[in-house]
Amino acid sequence: MITHTKEFGIYHWDTFDNETILVGEADTLAEAIKFIDDKYGKRIHNTGADRIEVVDLAGNILRHFNIR
């Protein structure tokens, strides 16, 4: 479900609880990626169980990052 109002929403998908939470919004994709790097930088990892997704207003996942 899309709950963001800006062009891009940043969502944290908690795979253990199977819950997705809006953690940020951005006007540009570059701003969204910077937000993720600032907030989760060292936690981003290929084998991370949780997932951060950048979603546009149409519901398309444009980028995703696994975190631990």
C-alpha positions, 0 to 999 in steps of 0.5 A: 500500500502506498502511503507516501505523498512525495514522488518517492517513498522509502519503505522498510520491509521487516521480513520477520514481522512481514510488515512494511513501514514508510521511513522517509520520502524524497522529491528525487531518486538521488535524495531517496538513495542519500536518505537510505545511505545516511540512515542505513549505510553500514547495515546494507548487506547482500545477505540482510534479511530486511529490505529497504525499497524506493517506490514511486507514486505508481507503486513501482519499486525502483531500487531495493537494498537488503539490510541486516 
